[in-house]
Amino acid sequence: MTPTERRTRRGGVELVFHDWPGGAPPALLLHGIGNYGRYWDLFAGAVDGSVRLVAPDARGHGSSGRPDDGYAPTEF
């Protein structure tokens, strides 16, 4: 199952999130450092539409943009 890619803009940065169709209630899936929202593809296949899944690409990950400053590891 392929998610719909959606985009929004927050704080001057374009953010991408992936939306798999399914039933309620929806579940928000967050990836770890060094990954991106499509990390959840296998899980989405396993639940096979029984629940709607939404997984963002965090700032600087996947297809999401990153801020010009305030993004160094020492600032996490």
mmCIF file of the N, C-alpha and C atoms, coordinates in Angstrom:
data_MODEL
# 
_entry.id   MODEL 
# 
loop_
_atom_site.group_PDB 
_atom_site.id 
_atom_site.type_symbol 
_atom_site.label_atom_id 
_atom_site.label_alt_id 
_atom_site.label_comp_id 
_atom_site.label_asym_id 
_atom_site.label_entity_id 
_atom_site.label_seq_id 
_atom_site.pdbx_PDB_ins_code 
_atom_site.Cartn_x 
_atom_site.Cartn_y 
_atom_site.Cartn_z 
_atom_site.occupancy 
_atom_site.B_iso_or_equiv 
_atom_site.pdbx_formal_charge 
_atom_site.auth_seq_id 
_atom_site.auth_comp_id 
_atom_site.auth_asym_id 
_atom_site.auth_atom_id 
_atom_site.pdbx_PDB_model_num 
ATOM 1   N N  . MET A 1 1  ? 0.846   -1.166 0.000  1.00 0.00 ? 1  MET A N  1 
ATOM 2   C CA . MET A 1 1  ? 0.000   0.000  0.000  1.00 0.00 ? 1  MET A CA 1 
ATOM 3   C C  . MET A 1 1  ? 0.901   1.241  0.000  1.00 0.00 ? 1  MET A C  1 
ATOM 4   N N  . THR A 1 2  ? 0.655   2.155  -0.915 1.00 0.00 ? 2  THR A N  1 
ATOM 5   C CA . THR A 1 2  ? 1.452   3.371  -1.034 1.00 0.00 ? 2  THR A CA 1 
ATOM 6   C C  . THR A 1 2  ? 0.713   4.539  -0.393 1.00 0.00 ? 2  THR A C  1 
ATOM 7   N N  . PRO A 1 3  ? 1.395   5.311  0.466  1.00 0.00 ? 3  PRO A N  1 
ATOM 8   C CA . PRO A 1 3  ? 0.725   6.445  1.101  1.00 0.00 ? 3  PRO A CA 1 
ATOM 9   C C  . PRO A 1 3  ? 0.625   7.634  0.150  1.00 0.00 ? 3  PRO A C  1 
ATOM 10  N N  . THR A 1 4  ? -0.254  8.544  0.493  1.00 0.00 ? 4  THR A N  1 
ATOM 11  C CA . THR A 1 4  ? -0.329  9.835  -0.191 1.00 0.00 ? 4  THR A CA 1 
ATOM 12  C C  . THR A 1 4  ? 0.699   10.745 0.463  1.00 0.00 ? 4  THR A C  1 
ATOM 13  N N  . GLU A 1 5  ? 1.508   11.419 -0.351 1.00 0.00 ? 5  GLU A N  1 
ATOM 14  C CA . GLU A 1 5  ? 2.471   12.370 0.193  1.00 0.00 ? 5  GLU A CA 1 
ATOM 15  C C  . GLU A 1 5  ? 1.812   13.740 0.278  1.00 0.00 ? 5  GLU A C  1 
ATOM 16  N N  . ARG A 1 6  ? 1.873   14.337 1.431  1.00 0.00 ? 6  ARG A N  1 
ATOM 17  C CA . ARG A 1 6  ? 1.290   15.664 1.640  1.00 0.00 ? 6  ARG A CA 1 
ATOM 18  C C  . ARG A 1 6  ? 2.383   16.610 2.136  1.00 0.00 ? 6  ARG A C  1 
ATOM 19  N N  . ARG A 1 7  ? 2.182   17.889 1.905  1.00 0.00 ? 7  ARG A N  1 
ATOM 20  C CA . ARG A 1 7  ? 3.178   18.896 2.294  1.00 0.00 ? 7  ARG A CA 1 
ATOM 21  C C  . ARG A 1 7  ? 2.504   20.037 3.040  1.00 0.00 ? 7  ARG A C  1 
ATOM 22  N N  . THR A 1 8  ? 3.242   20.600 3.979  1.00 0.00 ? 8  THR A N  1 
ATOM 23  C CA . THR A 1 8  ? 2.795   21.784 4.703  1.00 0.00 ? 8  THR A CA 1 
ATOM 24  C C  . THR A 1 8  ? 4.028   22.622 5.004  1.00 0.00 ? 8  THR A C  1 
ATOM 25  N N  . ARG A 1 9  ? 3.834   23.848 5.422  1.00 0.00 ? 9  ARG A N  1 
ATOM 26  C CA . ARG A 1 9  ? 4.946   24.742 5.719  1.00 0.00 ? 9  ARG A CA 1 
ATOM 27  C C  . ARG A 1 9  ? 4.782   25.260 7.148  1.00 0.00 ? 9  ARG A C  1 
ATOM 28  N N  . ARG A 1 10 ? 5.832   25.121 7.953  1.00 0.00 ? 10 ARG A N  1 
ATOM 29  C CA . ARG A 1 10 ? 5.836   25.593 9.334  1.00 0.00 ? 10 ARG A CA 1 
ATOM 30  C C  . ARG A 1 10 ? 7.178   26.253 9.626  1.00 0.00 ? 10 ARG A C  1 
ATOM 31  N N  . GLY A 1 11 ? 7.141   27.442 10.182 1.00 0.00 ? 11 GLY A N  1 
ATOM 32  C CA . GLY A 1 11 ? 8.376   28.129 10.551 1.00 0.00 ? 11 GLY A CA 1 
ATOM 33  C C  . GLY A 1 11 ? 9.313   28.336 9.382  1.00 0.00 ? 11 GLY A C  1 
ATOM 34  N N  . GLY A 1 12 ? 8.761   28.537 8.175  1.00 0.00 ? 12 GLY A N  1 
ATOM 35  C CA . GLY A 1 12 ? 9.585   28.759 6.995  1.00 0.00 ? 12 GLY A CA 1 
ATOM 36  C C  . GLY A 1 12 ? 10.199  27.508 6.405  1.00 0.00 ? 12 GLY A C  1 
ATOM 37  N N  . VAL A 1 13 ? 9.808   26.339 6.895  1.00 0.00 ? 13 VAL A N  1 
ATOM 38  C CA . VAL A 1 13 ? 10.373  25.064 6.416  1.00 0.00 ? 13 VAL A CA 1 
ATOM 39  C C  . VAL A 1 13 ? 9.243   24.204 5.852  1.00 0.00 ? 13 VAL A C  1 
ATOM 40  N N  . GLU A 1 14 ? 9.454   23.662 4.642  1.00 0.00 ? 14 GLU A N  1 
ATOM 41  C CA . GLU A 1 14 ? 8.472   22.742 4.074  1.00 0.00 ? 14 GLU A CA 1 
ATOM 42  C C  . GLU A 1 14 ? 8.617   21.375 4.732  1.00 0.00 ? 14 GLU A C  1 
ATOM 43  N N  . LEU A 1 15 ? 7.506   20.857 5.229  1.00 0.00 ? 15 LEU A N  1 
ATOM 44  C CA . LEU A 1 15 ? 7.484   19.550 5.883  1.00 0.00 ? 15 LEU A CA 1 
ATOM 45  C C  . LEU A 1 15 ? 6.622   18.592 5.068  1.00 0.00 ? 15 LEU A C  1 
ATOM 46  N N  . VAL A 1 16 ? 7.076   17.364 4.965  1.00 0.00 ? 16 VAL A N  1 
ATOM 47  C CA . VAL A 1 16 ? 6.377   16.322 4.210  1.00 0.00 ? 16 VAL A CA 1 
ATOM 48  C C  . VAL A 1 16 ? 5.852   15.288 5.196  1.00 0.00 ? 16 VAL A C  1 
ATOM 49  N N  . PHE A 1 17 ? 4.634   14.811 4.939  1.00 0.00 ? 17 PHE A N  1 
ATOM 50  C CA . PHE A 1 17 ? 4.149   13.678 5.722  1.00 0.00 ? 17 PHE A CA 1 
ATOM 51  C C  . PHE A 1 17 ? 3.439   12.702 4.799  1.00 0.00 ? 17 PHE A C  1 
ATOM 52  N N  . HIS A 1 18 ? 3.391   11.467 5.232  1.00 0.00 ? 18 HIS A N  1 
ATOM 53  C CA . HIS A 1 18 ? 2.855   10.359 4.451  1.00 0.00 ? 18 HIS A CA 1 
ATOM 54  C C  . HIS A 1 18 ? 1.585   9.877  5.142  1.00 0.00 ? 18 HIS A C  1 
ATOM 55  N N  . ASP A 1 19 ? 0.544   9.658  4.348  1.00 0.00 ? 19 ASP A N  1 
ATOM 56  C CA . ASP A 1 19 ? -0.781  9.369  4.868  1.00 0.00 ? 19 ASP A CA 1 
ATOM 57  C C  . ASP A 1 19 ? -1.313  8.091  4.217  1.00 0.00 ? 19 ASP A C  1 
ATOM 58  N N  . TRP A 1 20 ? -1.393  7.021  5.019  1.00 0.00 ? 20 TRP A N  1 
ATOM 59  C CA . TRP A 1 20 ? -1.954  5.757  4.544  1.00 0.00 ? 20 TRP A CA 1 
ATOM 60  C C  . TRP A 1 20 ? -3.432  5.722  4.923  1.00 0.00 ? 20 TRP A C  1 
ATOM 61  N N  . PRO A 1 21 ? -4.315  5.399  3.994  1.00 0.00 ? 21 PRO A N  1 
ATOM 62  C CA . PRO A 1 21 ? -5.749  5.374  4.321  1.00 0.00 ? 21 PRO A CA 1 
ATOM 63  C C  . PRO A 1 21 ? -6.076  4.223  5.260  1.00 0.00 ? 21 PRO A C  1 
ATOM 64  N N  . GLY A 1 22 ? -7.138  4.418  6.030  1.00 0.00 ? 22 GLY A N  1 
ATOM 65  C CA . GLY A 1 22 ? -7.588  3.365  6.929  1.00 0.00 ? 22 GLY A CA 1 
ATOM 66  C C  . GLY A 1 22 ? -8.649  3.884  7.875  1.00 0.00 ? 22 GLY A C  1 
ATOM 67  N N  . GLY A 1 23 ? -9.023  3.042  8.795  1.00 0.00 ? 23 GLY A N  1 
ATOM 68  C CA . GLY A 1 23 ? -10.090 3.358  9.734  1.00 0.00 ? 23 GLY A CA 1 
ATOM 69  C C  . GLY A 1 23 ? -9.637  4.246  10.878 1.00 0.00 ? 23 GLY A C  1 
ATOM 70  N N  . ALA A 1 24 ? -10.632 4.639  11.672 1.00 0.00 ? 24 ALA A N  1 
ATOM 71  C CA . ALA A 1 24 ? -10.381 5.479  12.841 1.00 0.00 ? 24 ALA A CA 1 
ATOM 72  C C  . ALA A 1 24 ? -10.114 4.594  14.059 1.00 0.00 ? 24 ALA A C  1 
ATOM 73  N N  . PRO A 1 25 ? -9.416  5.098  15.025 1.00 0.00 ? 25 PRO A N  1 
ATOM 74  C CA . PRO A 1 25 ? -8.773  6.404  15.068 1.00 0.00 ? 25 PRO A CA 1 
ATOM 75  C C  . PRO A 1 25 ? -7.436  6.363  14.326 1.00 0.00 ? 25 PRO A C  1 
ATOM 76  N N  . PRO A 1 26 ? -6.984  7.500  13.815 1.00 0.00 ? 26 PRO A N  1 
ATOM 77  C CA . PRO A 1 26 ? -5.697  7.520  13.117 1.00 0.00 ? 26 PRO A CA 1 
ATOM 78  C C  . PRO A 1 26 ? -4.541  7.377  14.107 1.00 0.00 ? 26 PRO A C  1 
ATOM 79  N N  . ALA A 1 27 ? -3.415  6.930  13.607 1.00 0.00 ? 27 ALA A N  1 
ATOM 80  C CA . ALA A 1 27 ? -2.211  6.781  14.435 1.00 0.00 ? 27 ALA A CA 1 
ATOM 81  C C  . ALA A 1 27 ? -1.092  7.632  13.840 1.00 0.00 ? 27 ALA A C  1 
ATOM 82  N N  . LEU A 1 28 ? -0.410  8.379  14.683 1.00 0.00 ? 28 LEU A N  1 
ATOM 83  C CA . LEU A 1 28 ? 0.744   9.183  14.286 1.00 0.00 ? 28 LEU A CA 1 
ATOM 84  C C  . LEU A 1 28 ? 1.996   8.364  14.540 1.00 0.00 ? 28 LEU A C  1 
ATOM 85  N N  . LEU A 1 29 ? 2.794   8.143  13.501 1.00 0.00 ? 29 LEU A N  1 
ATOM 86  C CA . LEU A 1 29 ? 4.010   7.346  13.597 1.00 0.00 ? 29 LEU A CA 1 
ATOM 87  C C  . LEU A 1 29 ? 5.223   8.259  13.446 1.00 0.00 ? 29 LEU A C  1 
ATOM 88  N N  . LEU A 1 30 ? 6.136   8.229  14.401 1.00 0.00 ? 30 LEU A N  1 
ATOM 89  C CA . LEU A 1 30 ? 7.324   9.077  14.371 1.00 0.00 ? 30 LEU A CA 1 
ATOM 90  C C  . LEU A 1 30 ? 8.570   8.214  14.209 1.00 0.00 ? 30 LEU A C  1 
ATOM 91  N N  . HIS A 1 31 ? 9.435   8.616  13.297 1.00 0.00 ? 31 HIS A N  1 
ATOM 92  C CA . HIS A 1 31 ? 10.675  7.874  13.069 1.00 0.00 ? 31 HIS A CA 1 
ATOM 93  C C  . HIS A 1 31 ? 11.787  8.397  13.976 1.00 0.00 ? 31 HIS A C  1 
ATOM 94  N N  . GLY A 1 32 ? 12.879  7.657  14.054 1.00 0.00 ? 32 GLY A N  1 
ATOM 95  C CA . GLY A 1 32 ? 14.034  8.070  14.834 1.00 0.00 ? 32 GLY A CA 1 
ATOM 96  C C  . GLY A 1 32 ? 15.009  8.889  13.998 1.00 0.00 ? 32 GLY A C  1 
ATOM 97  N N  . ILE A 1 33 ? 16.075  9.342  14.642 1.00 0.00 ? 33 ILE A N  1 
ATOM 98  C CA . ILE A 1 33 ? 17.110  10.119 13.956 1.00 0.00 ? 33 ILE A CA 1 
ATOM 99  C C  . ILE A 1 33 ? 17.728  9.253  12.868 1.00 0.00 ? 33 ILE A C  1 
ATOM 100 N N  . GLY A 1 34 ? 17.932  9.850  11.693 1.00 0.00 ? 34 GLY A N  1 
ATOM 101 C CA . GLY A 1 34 ? 18.552  9.127  10.584 1.00 0.00 ? 34 GLY A CA 1 
ATOM 102 C C  . GLY A 1 34 ? 17.573  8.334  9.746  1.00 0.00 ? 34 GLY A C  1 
ATOM 103 N N  . ASN A 1 35 ? 16.288  8.536  9.958  1.00 0.00 ? 35 ASN A N  1 
ATOM 104 C CA . ASN A 1 35 ? 15.294  7.805  9.186  1.00 0.00 ? 35 ASN A CA 1 
ATOM 105 C C  . ASN A 1 35 ? 14.288  8.788  8.600  1.00 0.00 ? 35 ASN A C  1 
ATOM 106 N N  . TYR A 1 36 ? 13.167  8.314  8.089  1.00 0.00 ? 36 TYR A N  1 
ATOM 107 C CA . TYR A 1 36 ? 12.137  9.180  7.514  1.00 0.00 ? 36 TYR A CA 1 
ATOM 108 C C  . TYR A 1 36 ? 10.791  8.452  7.579  1.00 0.00 ? 36 TYR A C  1 
ATOM 109 N N  . GLY A 1 37 ? 9.716   9.179  7.238  1.00 0.00 ? 37 GLY A N  1 
ATOM 110 C CA . GLY A 1 37 ? 8.362   8.652  7.422  1.00 0.00 ? 37 GLY A CA 1 
ATOM 111 C C  . GLY A 1 37 ? 8.066   7.344  6.718  1.00 0.00 ? 37 GLY A C  1 
ATOM 112 N N  . ARG A 1 38 ? 8.680   7.119  5.572  1.00 0.00 ? 38 ARG A N  1 
ATOM 113 C CA . ARG A 1 38 ? 8.399   5.871  4.837  1.00 0.00 ? 38 ARG A CA 1 
ATOM 114 C C  . ARG A 1 38 ? 9.057   4.660  5.502  1.00 0.00 ? 38 ARG A C  1 
ATOM 115 N N  . TYR A 1 39 ? 9.753   4.872  6.587  1.00 0.00 ? 39 TYR A N  1 
ATOM 116 C CA . TYR A 1 39 ? 10.268  3.778  7.414  1.00 0.00 ? 39 TYR A CA 1 
ATOM 117 C C  . TYR A 1 39 ? 9.122   2.840  7.805  1.00 0.00 ? 39 TYR A C  1 
ATOM 118 N N  . TRP A 1 40 ? 7.925   3.381  7.894  1.00 0.00 ? 40 TRP A N  1 
ATOM 119 C CA . TRP A 1 40 ? 6.767   2.639  8.379  1.00 0.00 ? 40 TRP A CA 1 
ATOM 120 C C  . TRP A 1 40 ? 6.038   1.847  7.303  1.00 0.00 ? 40 TRP A C  1 
ATOM 121 N N  . ASP A 1 41 ? 6.570   1.763  6.086  1.00 0.00 ? 41 ASP A N  1 
ATOM 122 C CA . ASP A 1 41 ? 5.902   1.031  4.999  1.00 0.00 ? 41 ASP A CA 1 
ATOM 123 C C  . ASP A 1 41 ? 5.558   -0.412 5.372  1.00 0.00 ? 41 ASP A C  1 
ATOM 124 N N  . LEU A 1 42 ? 6.485   -1.120 5.970  1.00 0.00 ? 42 LEU A N  1 
ATOM 125 C CA . LEU A 1 42 ? 6.235   -2.527 6.336  1.00 0.00 ? 42 LEU A CA 1 
ATOM 126 C C  . LEU A 1 42 ? 5.101   -2.632 7.354  1.00 0.00 ? 42 LEU A C  1 
ATOM 127 N N  . PHE A 1 43 ? 5.126   -1.754 8.331  1.00 0.00 ? 43 PHE A N  1 
ATOM 128 C CA . PHE A 1 43 ? 4.062   -1.739 9.340  1.00 0.00 ? 43 PHE A CA 1 
ATOM 129 C C  . PHE A 1 43 ? 2.718   -1.437 8.688  1.00 0.00 ? 43 PHE A C  1 
ATOM 130 N N  . ALA A 1 44 ? 2.697   -0.456 7.784  1.00 0.00 ? 44 ALA A N  1 
ATOM 131 C CA . ALA A 1 44 ? 1.462   -0.100 7.080  1.00 0.00 ? 44 ALA A CA 1 
ATOM 132 C C  . ALA A 1 44 ? 0.913   -1.307 6.322  1.00 0.00 ? 44 ALA A C  1 
ATOM 133 N N  . GLY A 1 45 ? 1.790   -2.061 5.702  1.00 0.00 ? 45 GLY A N  1 
ATOM 134 C CA . GLY A 1 45 ? 1.350   -3.274 5.008  1.00 0.00 ? 45 GLY A CA 1 
ATOM 135 C C  . GLY A 1 45 ? 0.777   -4.305 5.961  1.00 0.00 ? 45 GLY A C  1 
ATOM 136 N N  . ALA A 1 46 ? 1.359   -4.389 7.158  1.00 0.00 ? 46 ALA A N  1 
ATOM 137 C CA . ALA A 1 46 ? 0.898   -5.375 8.137  1.00 0.00 ? 46 ALA A CA 1 
ATOM 138 C C  . ALA A 1 46 ? -0.485  -5.031 8.683  1.00 0.00 ? 46 ALA A C  1 
ATOM 139 N N  . VAL A 1 47 ? -0.778  -3.743 8.882  1.00 0.00 ? 47 VAL A N  1 
ATOM 140 C CA . VAL A 1 47 ? -2.101  -3.377 9.411  1.00 0.00 ? 47 VAL A CA 1 
ATOM 141 C C  . VAL A 1 47 ? -3.132  -3.261 8.295  1.00 0.00 ? 47 VAL A C  1 
ATOM 142 N N  . ASP A 1 48 ? -2.664  -3.221 7.054  1.00 0.00 ? 48 ASP A N  1 
ATOM 143 C CA . ASP A 1 48 ? -3.504  -3.330 5.856  1.00 0.00 ? 48 ASP A CA 1 
ATOM 144 C C  . ASP A 1 48 ? -4.790  -2.495 5.896  1.00 0.00 ? 48 ASP A C  1 
ATOM 145 N N  . GLY A 1 49 ? -4.644  -1.198 6.221  1.00 0.00 ? 49 GLY A N  1 
ATOM 146 C CA . GLY A 1 49 ? -5.793  -0.312 6.167  1.00 0.00 ? 49 GLY A CA 1 
ATOM 147 C C  . GLY A 1 49 ? -6.743  -0.393 7.341  1.00 0.00 ? 49 GLY A C  1 
ATOM 148 N N  . SER A 1 50 ? -6.416  -1.184 8.359  1.00 0.00 ? 50 SER A N  1 
ATOM 149 C CA . SER A 1 50 ? -7.335  -1.277 9.497  1.00 0.00 ? 50 SER A CA 1 
ATOM 150 C C  . SER A 1 50 ? -7.328  0.008  10.327 1.00 0.00 ? 50 SER A C  1 
ATOM 151 N N  . VAL A 1 51 ? -6.286  0.824  10.165 1.00 0.00 ? 51 VAL A N  1 
ATOM 152 C CA . VAL A 1 51 ? -6.186  2.109  10.851 1.00 0.00 ? 51 VAL A CA 1 
ATOM 153 C C  . VAL A 1 51 ? -5.476  3.099  9.925  1.00 0.00 ? 51 VAL A C  1 
ATOM 154 N N  . ARG A 1 52 ? -5.902  4.345  9.946  1.00 0.00 ? 52 ARG A N  1 
ATOM 155 C CA . ARG A 1 52 ? -5.229  5.380  9.165  1.00 0.00 ? 52 ARG A CA 1 
ATOM 156 C C  . ARG A 1 52 ? -3.904  5.702  9.835  1.00 0.00 ? 52 ARG A C  1 
ATOM 157 N N  . LEU A 1 53 ? -2.830  5.751  9.042  1.00 0.00 ? 53 LEU A N  1 
ATOM 158 C CA . LEU A 1 53 ? -1.498  6.033  9.556  1.00 0.00 ? 53 LEU A CA 1 
ATOM 159 C C  . LEU A 1 53 ? -0.979  7.331  8.958  1.00 0.00 ? 53 LEU A C  1 
ATOM 160 N N  . VAL A 1 54 ? -0.380  8.159  9.785  1.00 0.00 ? 54 VAL A N  1 
ATOM 161 C CA . VAL A 1 54 ? 0.224   9.409  9.336  1.00 0.00 ? 54 VAL A CA 1 
ATOM 162 C C  . VAL A 1 54 ? 1.649   9.437  9.879  1.00 0.00 ? 54 VAL A C  1 
ATOM 163 N N  . ALA A 1 55 ? 2.627   9.610  8.975  1.00 0.00 ? 55 ALA A N  1 
ATOM 164 C CA . ALA A 1 55 ? 4.033   9.594  9.375  1.00 0.00 ? 55 ALA A CA 1 
ATOM 165 C C  . ALA A 1 55 ? 4.775   10.757 8.718  1.00 0.00 ? 55 ALA A C  1 
ATOM 166 N N  . PRO A 1 56 ? 5.201   11.732 9.510  1.00 0.00 ? 56 PRO A N  1 
ATOM 167 C CA . PRO A 1 56 ? 5.943   12.854 8.938  1.00 0.00 ? 56 PRO A CA 1 
ATOM 168 C C  . PRO A 1 56 ? 7.410   12.507 8.715  1.00 0.00 ? 56 PRO A C  1 
ATOM 169 N N  . ASP A 1 57 ? 8.028   13.223 7.772  1.00 0.00 ? 57 ASP A N  1 
ATOM 170 C CA . ASP A 1 57 ? 9.484   13.278 7.678  1.00 0.00 ? 57 ASP A CA 1 
ATOM 171 C C  . ASP A 1 57 ? 9.881   14.439 8.581  1.00 0.00 ? 57 ASP A C  1 
ATOM 172 N N  . ALA A 1 58 ? 10.591  14.179 9.656  1.00 0.00 ? 58 ALA A N  1 
ATOM 173 C CA . ALA A 1 58 ? 11.001  15.251 10.567 1.00 0.00 ? 58 ALA A CA 1 
ATOM 174 C C  . ALA A 1 58 ? 11.871  16.264 9.826  1.00 0.00 ? 58 ALA A C  1 
ATOM 175 N N  . ARG A 1 59 ? 11.988  17.462 10.362 1.00 0.00 ? 59 ARG A N  1 
ATOM 176 C CA . ARG A 1 59 ? 12.840  18.485 9.743  1.00 0.00 ? 59 ARG A CA 1 
ATOM 177 C C  . ARG A 1 59 ? 14.219  17.913 9.461  1.00 0.00 ? 59 ARG A C  1 
ATOM 178 N N  . GLY A 1 60 ? 14.688  18.114 8.228  1.00 0.00 ? 60 GLY A N  1 
ATOM 179 C CA . GLY A 1 60 ? 16.017  17.642 7.850  1.00 0.00 ? 60 GLY A CA 1 
ATOM 180 C C  . GLY A 1 60 ? 16.093  16.157 7.535  1.00 0.00 ? 60 GLY A C  1 
ATOM 181 N N  . HIS A 1 61 ? 14.973  15.472 7.499  1.00 0.00 ? 61 HIS A N  1 
ATOM 182 C CA . HIS A 1 61 ? 14.926  14.041 7.209  1.00 0.00 ? 61 HIS A CA 1 
ATOM 183 C C  . HIS A 1 61 ? 14.048  13.820 5.986  1.00 0.00 ? 61 HIS A C  1 
ATOM 184 N N  . GLY A 1 62 ? 14.323  12.766 5.239  1.00 0.00 ? 62 GLY A N  1 
ATOM 185 C CA . GLY A 1 62 ? 13.505  12.432 4.079  1.00 0.00 ? 62 GLY A CA 1 
ATOM 186 C C  . GLY A 1 62 ? 13.368  13.613 3.141  1.00 0.00 ? 62 GLY A C  1 
ATOM 187 N N  . SER A 1 63 ? 12.144  13.939 2.768  1.00 0.00 ? 63 SER A N  1 
ATOM 188 C CA . SER A 1 63 ? 11.894  15.031 1.828  1.00 0.00 ? 63 SER A CA 1 
ATOM 189 C C  . SER A 1 63 ? 11.589  16.365 2.516  1.00 0.00 ? 63 SER A C  1 
ATOM 190 N N  . SER A 1 64 ? 11.582  16.394 3.836  1.00 0.00 ? 64 SER A N  1 
ATOM 191 C CA . SER A 1 64 ? 11.333  17.647 4.548  1.00 0.00 ? 64 SER A CA 1 
ATOM 192 C C  . SER A 1 64 ? 12.564  18.534 4.511  1.00 0.00 ? 64 SER A C  1 
ATOM 193 N N  . GLY A 1 65 ? 12.317  19.840 4.522  1.00 0.00 ? 65 GLY A N  1 
ATOM 194 C CA . GLY A 1 65 ? 13.417  20.798 4.567  1.00 0.00 ? 65 GLY A CA 1 
ATOM 195 C C  . GLY A 1 65 ? 14.013  20.869 5.958  1.00 0.00 ? 65 GLY A C  1 
ATOM 196 N N  . ARG A 1 66 ? 15.053  21.670 6.070  1.00 0.00 ? 66 ARG A N  1 
ATOM 197 C CA . ARG A 1 66 ? 15.659  21.880 7.381  1.00 0.00 ? 66 ARG A CA 1 
ATOM 198 C C  . ARG A 1 66 ? 15.882  23.368 7.584  1.00 0.00 ? 66 ARG A C  1 
ATOM 199 N N  . PRO A 1 67 ? 15.826  23.819 8.815  1.00 0.00 ? 67 PRO A N  1 
ATOM 200 C CA . PRO A 1 67 ? 16.047  25.238 9.077  1.00 0.00 ? 67 PRO A CA 1 
ATOM 201 C C  . PRO A 1 67 ? 17.493  25.627 8.797  1.00 0.00 ? 67 PRO A C  1 
ATOM 202 N N  . ASP A 1 68 ? 17.709  26.906 8.533  1.00 0.00 ? 68 ASP A N  1 
ATOM 203 C CA . ASP A 1 68 ? 19.064  27.394 8.257  1.00 0.00 ? 68 ASP A CA 1 
ATOM 204 C C  . ASP A 1 68 ? 19.955  27.364 9.494  1.00 0.00 ? 68 ASP A C  1 
ATOM 205 N N  . ASP A 1 69 ? 19.365  27.534 10.673 1.00 0.00 ? 69 ASP A N  1 
ATOM 206 C CA . ASP A 1 69 ? 20.173  27.501 11.900 1.00 0.00 ? 69 ASP A CA 1 
ATOM 207 C C  . ASP A 1 69 ? 19.367  26.831 13.007 1.00 0.00 ? 69 ASP A C  1 
ATOM 208 N N  . GLY A 1 70 ? 20.030  26.624 14.157 1.00 0.00 ? 70 GLY A N  1 
ATOM 209 C CA . GLY A 1 70 ? 19.357  25.975 15.268 1.00 0.00 ? 70 GLY A CA 1 
ATOM 210 C C  . GLY A 1 70 ? 19.153  24.492 15.072 1.00 0.00 ? 70 GLY A C  1 
ATOM 211 N N  . TYR A 1 71 ? 19.994  23.880 14.233 1.00 0.00 ? 71 TYR A N  1 
ATOM 212 C CA . TYR A 1 71 ? 19.780  22.485 13.875 1.00 0.00 ? 71 TYR A CA 1 
ATOM 213 C C  . TYR A 1 71 ? 21.017  21.615 14.104 1.00 0.00 ? 71 TYR A C  1 
ATOM 214 N N  . ALA A 1 72 ? 22.014  22.146 14.797 1.00 0.00 ? 72 ALA A N  1 
ATOM 215 C CA . ALA A 1 72 ? 23.225  21.371 15.068 1.00 0.00 ? 72 ALA A CA 1 
ATOM 216 C C  . ALA A 1 72 ? 22.954  20.354 16.183 1.00 0.00 ? 72 ALA A C  1 
ATOM 217 N N  . PRO A 1 73 ? 23.660  19.224 16.186 1.00 0.00 ? 73 PRO A N  1 
ATOM 218 C CA . PRO A 1 73 ? 23.422  18.205 17.213 1.00 0.00 ? 73 PRO A CA 1 
ATOM 219 C C  . PRO A 1 73 ? 23.531  18.755 18.646 1.00 0.00 ? 73 PRO A C  1 
ATOM 220 N N  . THR A 1 74 ? 24.402  19.727 18.866 1.00 0.00 ? 74 THR A N  1 
ATOM 221 C CA . THR A 1 74 ? 24.525  20.293 20.208 1.00 0.00 ? 74 THR A CA 1 
ATOM 222 C C  . THR A 1 74 ? 23.304  21.095 20.626 1.00 0.00 ? 74 THR A C  1 
ATOM 223 N N  . GLU A 1 75 ? 22.430  21.420 19.675 1.00 0.00 ? 75 GLU A N  1 
ATOM 224 C CA . GLU A 1 75 ? 21.228  22.203 19.966 1.00 0.00 ? 75 GLU A CA 1 
ATOM 225 C C  . GLU A 1 75 ? 19.966  21.337 20.111 1.00 0.00 ? 75 GLU A C  1 
ATOM 226 N N  . PHE A 1 76 ? 20.125  20.026 20.010 1.00 0.00 ? 76 PHE A N  1 
ATOM 227 C CA . PHE A 1 76 ? 18.950  19.157 20.136 1.00 0.00 ? 76 PHE A CA 1 
ATOM 228 C C  . PHE A 1 76 ? 18.451  19.151 21.551 1.00 0.00 ? 76 PHE A C  1 
# 
